[in-house]
Amino acid sequence: MRTIMSSEASWTLPGSNKISGKASGIDAVMNRACLIASYGLNFELLNVLVSRDNMPLSLDNTGQRGYSYTG
């Protein structure tokens, strides 16, 4: 993923939980992805919207607290 991301990449998730807020920069975005994967994330991609400056995704996500990632 690092090879296709801009150094200015950011990922913003709404809410007030452990994965909420803005992750800025490749390391922060990768750390968030690893944290989310650690919950045994399952997702279905519903929509991809593209504008000049953004690429929001519409997903149906499920995870499991206490899941142990072994990847």
N, C-alpha and C positions, 0 to 999 in steps of 0.2 A: 504494500500500500504506500510505503514511503516514496517509491519511485514515481507514483502518479499524483502525489499531493504537492501543492504549492507550500512553501515555507510559511505563507500567510494563511493557511487553512484554519478555519474555525468551525466549531460545532456547538450549536446552542440547543439545549433541551429545556422545555418549560417545567415548572414545578418547584417543589422545595424538598428534594430528597438527595440521596447520595450521588446520583448521576445528573442532577439538574445543574443548570447554569451554562456558562460559556467556557469552552475549552479552546484556547488560542495557541496555534503553532502545532507542528507535526507531532512533537513529543506528547503534548497535552491531549491531542486528538487520539493518538495511539493508546495512551494510558486509559482514556475513557473507554475505548473499544475493548480493551483487555478487561477492564472492570465489568463492563456489561456482559462480555462473554463468560466471565466467571460465574454468572448467575444462571448459566445454562439457557441462554437466550434462544428462543425460537421466534422467527419473524416471517411475515408474509408481506412482500412489497406490493402495495396497492396502487400507488401513483408516483410518478416522478414529474416535478414541475421545474422548468428551467427559465431563468431570466438572465439578463446580462450579468448580474452580480451574485446570484444565488441559485441553489439547487435544493429546494426542499423536497423531502420524501414523505409520503404518507405510508405508514407501516401499521401492521397489526402485530404487536409484540406480546410475548409471554415469557416469563422467567420463573425461577424457583429459588426462593431463599433457602440457603443451606446446601445448594447444589455444589458438588466438588468437581471443578474442571480438571481434566487430566490430559489435555491436548498438548 
